[in-house]
Amino acid sequence: MKRVCVVLTSRSQYGRSIHLLKALKKHPNIDLQIVLGGSAIINKYGDISAQIENDGFIINYKVVMAIEGGSPLTMAKTTGLGLLEFATAFDNLKPDVVIVRADRFETLAPAIAAAYMNIPLAHIEGGDVTGTIDESVRHAITKLAHVHFPTNKLSAERLLKMGEDSKNIYNVGSLDNEFLLKANLKPIPELFEKYGGVGSRFDILQPYLVVMYHPVTTEFEIARENINQVLSAVHEMNMPAIWLWPNMDAGTEKIASGMRTFRENTKDNKISFFKNLEPEDYVRLMNNCACLVGNSSSGIKEGAFLGTPVVNIGTRQQGRLRASNVVDVIDDKNEIKNAILKQIQNGKYPKSEIYGDGNTSERIANVIANLNVDVQKRIGYWDSENLKVVKIRFRHSSIFWCKVNFNL
């Protein structure tokens, strides 16, 4: 029986990983362990503890690591504290494999801990290209990880070019699409009764916007200016909107402060603000909205599968593979307004499967159950002619010269 430890650090990670957890739990050769950390155990960002237990899973360990403040300093300290605590968790649980997902800054902590403790590390969503600190974190985890589950062909090819072994790369598609495939995507008329929200209330069966704007850590100093542009654009659309609170990245306090100031000083606006929603309710809103506005990866990935019109703002998702449903703009009020109008007029886009067909969890579970990797990683280079990774090995006792063509 293989002990497989899944690390979850946010509500969205859990919602989009639930089918993977089910597949791992029911696999006859896997003993599932779940460790929570980051914002996943903080109420204002959506503590998922009760929901996980209600869904029939056991939480094996909670890592308290988040330092409040929403600055680059608190991000760095949160990661350092997480490294200490995840090492303790893994020492107690003795997992045979650790699974981490994507690019959240706090995810680097369990990845380092597992690598240092000689525990095989599986990484989901490696090889993507985006903006902000997520880009660096994702690629750092790739170099620590032993097995990779990219969501698309381009990302799989990038992993090969980064020197990862082809036999440990599995292009399984996105867990997000699987979540959508199995979710209830009908409208949610009981939204306000279920969550309350602050601000305007309206008929959710009529056209509305969904807005989710997160901090860009490399633009920390101008976060307040950027959020003011987005707030002004959405307000001047004079259209009902559901606005979700930002995540805990550096800049979150500046963005939250801008949102509170707007809410308190702008009368007769049509925006309703929510701290967090259950993942399925979020995708229900997303599937039925007139347009999704902001800089969340959900607009790029889930939006493609749903065909939801998306206005993607700024650099946070720069370089990420996208379908025709996305219009990119800078953090400028007028550009945002014009793009929203264009997307509303266009309406729904055709469904795209650039991030897979939605059958992902069983593929990952079967690979993990039969996983047998060497924890000592080897660097390789991409042989573009023969389409394979060539390993380069070095020995302390001898020096080997090799000619490698890196003009890719």
ZIBELZI-V229196 format. One record per pair of residues at least 6 apart in sequence whose ideal C-beta (glycine too) atoms are under 8 Angstrom apart, sorted by the first residue. I is the first residue (numbers start at 1). GAP is how many residues later the second one is. If there is no record, write none. Layout:
# ZIBELZI-V229196
i=(I	I)
gap=(GAP	GAP)
This chain:
# ZIBELZI-V229196
i=(1	1	1	2	2	2	2	2	2	2	2	3	3	3	3	3	3	3	4	4	4	4	4	4	4	4	4	4	5	5	5	5	5	5	5	5	5	5	6	6	6	6	6	6	6	6	6	7	7	7	7	7	7	7	7	7	8	8	8	8	8	8	8	8	8	9	9	9	9	9	9	9	9	10	10	10	10	10	10	10	11	11	11	11	11	11	11	11	12	12	12	13	13	13	13	14	14	14	14	14	15	15	15	15	15	16	16	16	16	17	17	18	18	18	19	19	19	19	19	19	20	20	20	20	20	21	21	21	22	23	23	23	23	24	24	24	24	25	25	27	27	27	29	30	30	30	32	32	33	33	33	33	34	34	34	34	34	34	35	35	35	35	35	35	35	35	35	36	36	36	36	36	36	36	37	37	37	37	37	37	37	37	37	37	38	38	38	38	38	38	38	38	38	39	39	39	39	39	39	40	40	40	40	41	41	41	41	41	41	42	42	44	44	44	45	45	45	45	45	46	46	49	49	51	52	53	60	61	61	61	63	63	63	63	64	65	65	65	65	65	65	66	66	66	67	67	67	67	68	69	70	70	70	70	70	70	70	70	70	71	71	71	71	72	72	72	74	75	75	75	75	75	78	78	79	79	79	79	80	81	82	82	82	83	83	83	85	86	86	86	86	87	87	87	90	90	90	90	90	90	91	95	95	96	96	97	97	97	97	97	97	98	98	98	98	98	98	98	99	99	99	99	99	100	100	100	100	100	100	100	100	100	100	101	101	101	101	101	102	102	102	102	103	103	103	103	103	103	103	103	104	104	105	105	105	105	105	107	107	108	108	108	111	111	111	111	111	111	112	114	114	114	115	115	115	118	119	120	120	120	120	120	121	121	121	121	121	122	122	122	122	122	122	122	122	123	123	123	123	123	123	123	124	124	124	124	125	125	125	125	125	125	126	126	126	126	126	126	126	126	126	126	127	127	127	127	127	127	127	127	127	127	127	128	128	128	128	128	128	129	129	129	129	129	129	130	130	130	130	130	130	130	131	131	131	131	131	131	131	131	132	132	132	132	132	132	132	132	133	133	133	133	134	135	139	142	142	142	142	143	143	146	146	146	146	146	147	147	147	147	147	147	147	148	148	148	148	148	148	149	149	149	149	150	150	150	150	150	150	150	151	151	151	151	151	151	151	152	152	152	152	152	152	152	153	154	155	155	156	156	159	160	160	160	160	161	161	163	163	163	163	163	164	164	165	165	165	165	166	166	168	170	170	170	172	172	172	172	172	173	173	173	173	173	173	173	174	174	174	174	174	175	175	176	176	176	176	176	177	177	177	177	177	177	177	177	177	178	178	178	178	178	179	179	179	180	180	180	180	180	181	181	182	183	183	183	184	184	185	185	185	185	185	186	186	187	187	187	187	188	188	188	188	188	188	189	189	191	191	191	191	191	192	192	192	194	195	195	195	197	197	197	197	198	198	198	198	199	199	199	199	199	199	200	200	200	200	200	201	202	202	202	202	204	206	207	207	207	207	207	208	208	208	208	208	208	209	209	209	209	209	209	209	209	209	209	209	209	210	210	210	210	210	210	210	210	210	211	211	211	211	211	211	211	211	211	211	212	212	212	212	212	212	212	212	212	212	213	213	213	213	213	213	213	213	213	213	214	214	214	214	214	214	214	214	214	215	215	215	215	215	215	215	215	215	216	216	216	216	216	216	216	217	217	217	218	219	219	219	219	220	220	220	223	223	223	223	224	224	224	224	225	226	226	226	227	227	227	227	228	228	229	229	229	229	230	230	230	230	230	230	231	231	231	232	233	233	233	233	233	233	234	234	234	234	234	234	235	235	235	235	236	236	237	237	237	238	239	239	240	240	240	241	241	241	241	242	242	242	242	242	243	243	243	243	243	244	244	244	244	244	244	245	245	245	245	245	245	246	246	246	259	262	263	263	263	277	282	283	283	283	286	286	286	286	286	286	287	287	289	290	290	290	291	291	291	291	291	291	291	292	292	292	292	292	292	292	293	293	293	293	293	294	294	294	295	295	295	295	295	296	297	297	299	299	299	299	299	300	300	300	300	300	300	300	301	302	303	303	303	303	304	304	304	304	304	304	304	304	305	305	305	305	305	306	307	307	307	307	307	307	308	308	308	309	309	309	309	309	309	309	309	310	310	310	310	311	311	311	311	311	311	311	312	312	312	312	312	313	313	313	313	314	314	321	321	322	323	323	323	324	324	324	325	325	327	327	327	329	329	329	329	378	378	378	379	379	380	380	380	380	381	381	381	381	381	382	382	383	383	384	390	392	392	393	394)
gap=(28	29	30	27	28	29	94	95	366	367	369	28	30	90	91	92	93	94	20	26	27	28	29	91	92	93	95	364	28	29	30	55	85	88	90	92	93	94	11	14	15	18	26	27	28	29	93	28	30	79	91	92	93	94	100	103	6	9	26	27	28	29	32	40	93	27	28	29	30	31	95	97	98	28	29	30	35	36	94	237	28	29	34	35	37	265	267	268	267	270	286	27	88	89	91	26	34	37	38	265	164	263	264	265	267	159	160	163	263	84	158	37	161	261	156	159	160	163	341	342	155	340	341	344	345	11	13	36	339	338	339	341	342	6	8	341	344	7	32	338	339	342	340	335	338	339	25	26	27	28	60	62	18	23	24	25	26	27	24	25	26	27	28	51	54	58	75	12	13	16	23	25	26	27	25	26	27	28	45	48	49	69	72	73	25	27	28	40	44	66	68	69	210	6	7	27	67	208	209	6	7	8	9	6	7	8	21	22	23	24	206	201	231	232	200	202	203	230	231	229	230	10	13	227	7	6	33	28	31	32	19	22	23	26	21	13	16	17	20	41	44	12	40	182	7	10	11	14	6	184	145	178	179	180	181	182	183	184	186	149	179	180	182	145	148	178	176	30	58	142	174	175	27	28	26	27	29	30	29	28	24	27	28	26	29	30	24	23	24	27	28	26	29	30	8	20	23	24	27	29	26	19	24	23	24	22	23	24	25	271	274	12	13	16	21	22	23	24	22	23	24	25	269	7	10	11	14	21	22	23	24	41	45	6	22	23	24	74	22	23	32	36	22	25	27	31	32	34	35	38	30	33	28	29	32	112	144	30	34	29	32	33	10	12	29	30	33	34	32	6	7	30	6	29	30	257	256	26	27	251	253	255	20	23	24	25	26	23	24	25	26	27	242	246	249	18	19	21	22	24	25	26	25	27	51	240	13	24	25	26	30	49	12	13	15	16	19	22	23	24	29	33	11	15	21	23	27	28	29	30	31	32	35	10	22	23	27	192	193	6	29	189	190	191	192	8	167	186	187	188	189	190	85	87	183	184	185	186	187	188	83	84	85	86	87	117	183	184	84	85	116	117	182	184	23	6	17	20	22	19	234	22	227	228	229	231	21	22	23	220	221	224	226	8	11	16	20	21	22	21	23	215	218	6	8	9	19	20	21	22	20	21	22	23	150	204	205	19	21	22	169	202	203	204	18	167	16	166	13	15	10	6	9	222	229	221	247	216	217	218	219	226	216	225	213	215	224	226	222	223	205	193	194	197	184	188	191	192	195	182	183	184	185	186	187	190	127	131	181	182	186	185	186	122	125	126	129	179	124	125	128	176	178	179	180	181	183	178	180	181	182	183	100	104	123	103	122	125	126	178	177	178	176	97	100	101	96	100	98	99	102	103	121	98	102	17	18	97	101	6	16	93	96	97	100	15	16	6	13	51	90	94	9	12	80	87	79	82	86	45	75	76	77	65	74	75	76	44	64	70	72	73	74	40	69	70	71	72	71	6	38	68	70	81	34	32	33	82	83	137	31	32	33	34	81	82	25	28	30	31	32	33	80	81	82	83	84	131	31	32	34	75	76	79	81	82	83	19	23	30	31	32	33	60	81	82	83	31	32	34	80	81	82	83	84	86	87	13	14	17	33	42	80	81	82	83	100	32	33	35	38	41	80	81	82	102	8	31	32	34	35	36	37	39	40	7	10	35	79	98	99	100	32	33	34	97	7	32	95	96	30	31	34	28	31	32	35	30	31	33	34	106	29	88	105	27	28	31	32	30	34	102	103	104	107	63	64	83	101	103	106	27	28	31	101	60	100	101	103	104	107	7	9	37	59	102	106	27	31	34	36	97	101	100	103	104	32	31	51	30	31	32	29	30	31	52	29	30	32	43	47	16	28	29	30	31	29	30	31	32	33	38	11	14	28	29	30	31	6	9	10	14	7	6	8	10	8	16	15	19	23	6	12	16	17	20	22	19	21	19	19	53	54	17	18	19	20	49	52	53	6	7	11	16	17	18	19	17	18	20	43	47	17	18	19	17	18	19	21	22	21	20	23	9	11	13	18	27	10	12	17	20	21	22	26	54	6	7	20	22	23	18	19	21	22	47	48	50	51	46	47	48	50	53	45	18	41	42	43	44	45	17	40	41	16	18	34	35	37	38	39	40	15	16	17	33	15	16	18	25	28	29	32	10	14	15	16	17	16	17	18	23	16	17	33	34	32	26	29	31	25	26	28	24	27	12	15	16	6	7	9	10	13	14	15	12	13	9	10	11	12	8	9	11	23	25	7	26	6	7	24	14	10	12	7	6)
